Amino acid sequence: MTDQSRRQVLILAGAAATTAALGASALAQTPLAPGEKFDLVIKGGEVIDPSQSLRGRRDIGLRYGKVAALETEIAADRGNRVLDVSGKLVTPGLIDLHSHVYPYASAIGIPADELVAHQGTTTCVSAGDAGANNLAGFRRFVMAQSRTRLYAFVHIANAGLAGFPVPELYNIDYAQVEACAKAVAENADFVLGVKVRMSDNVIARHGIEPLRRAIAACEASGINAKIMCHIGGVETPELMSTILDLLRAGDVLTHAYSGAPNIAGRFTNIVQEGRLLPAALAAKARGVVFDVGHGGGSFDFTVCEAAIQQGCPPDTISSDIHTFSANSPGRPYLTWVMSKFLTLGFTLDQVVAMATAAPARVIDRAVKHGTLQVGAPADVSVLELIEGPVSFVDTRNNTRQGQAFLRPFQTVSAGVVFGRPYQAPFATR
């Protein structure tokens, strides 16, 4: 298939998907006829939807997998099922922009559905678990049986993270531009772009070359593909600035607030001796997305606080959850990471936005994703705000004391509740 033919196929496929989504949306918005009921009414919660600048008590009617009504009051008898969430917070389905959800093939992946009880996530993005050689397995064997909505960045290394903890780019020959570009183009319905890890314990002395190849793959794909660039412990401060200078508007800088040292023990990240790199401010100004990507070794309160004070707050909050980080003291489950930013002075509305509307803009694949607007996918997270003294630790054993944290209560994916009330016959999508 020629590049032009591939682009035409992708355009037609995208148009068909959009038409189908719009059709379902229109069906969901059709007023209920006498005797008709919502499939599910989520009743009594305080809705926080930053996409609509909305905060207040609302009931939500879900129908045909879409948000069909968002009203001050919906009578319980208008729903076939009712989920009582009185006293709880109700948000658009939480989106984890950096997670590892390719079990069995990636060495560190966790099934996304197993994370729902701990994170309240309805959407997860696989951050480079798969490369060109094993992306098909993610589509066929993981996405196909997941209730959680899944997207992915393809790793520039052919095998992705299958070889972890062995570094995937000590041998730069694994970074195959053409193979990666084809994988991105041929899976554009769920692939967002290319992941590259730029720490020197991953790329050795290859300098900027892995990032250059990742960008080349994005550009060769023929779609609006983004980079997700992992930093933390890069070889030199100069290389860190070069990385920042090379990132384009819309690209994602993940582990943005890492305090991890490089192999030589030097701290070479975006904050140097308490000062934010000028290249970081410039990247922020031109639209590079600063993502938390907490993980088991990639979030330092002192780096984050300095960056925030000097003009580089996060755009998106993500977990970097995987089999190792999930067992670490920092507990990087998405709602717990969100809670750390409440302690850092962000409002509840801001924190919710950074885990819903903001990552939805990065994904840009579903109609009205990351919102509770009528016609949006019926993805809803119900959270509890637990008030009282709480202690948080980062990945470098720095602690901060907070006064509240968020805890998942219930999750609804495509209109179907995880757990009770059960839908009969049981359905997932």
Secondary structure, DSSP 8 states (H G I E B T S, - for coil): --HHHHHHHHHHHHHHHHHHHHHHHHHHHS---TT--BSEEEEEEEEEEGGGTEEEEEEEEEETTEEEEEES---GGGBSSEEE-TTSEEEE-EEEEEE---TTTSTT---HHHHHHHH-EEEEEEESS--TTTHHHIIIIIGGG-SSEEEEEEESBTTTTTTTTS-TTSSGGGB-HHHHHHHHHHTTTTEEEEEEE--HHHHTT-TTHHHHHHHHHHHHTTS--EEEEE-SS-S-HHHHHHHHHH--TT-EEESTT-----TTS---SSEETTEE-HHHHHHHHTT-EEB---TTT---HHHHHHHHHTT---SB----B-TTGGGSTT---HHHHHHHHHHTT--HHHHHHTTTHHHHHHH--STTTT--STTSB--EEEEEEEEEEEEEE-TTS-EEEEEEEEEEEEEEETTEESSSS--SS----
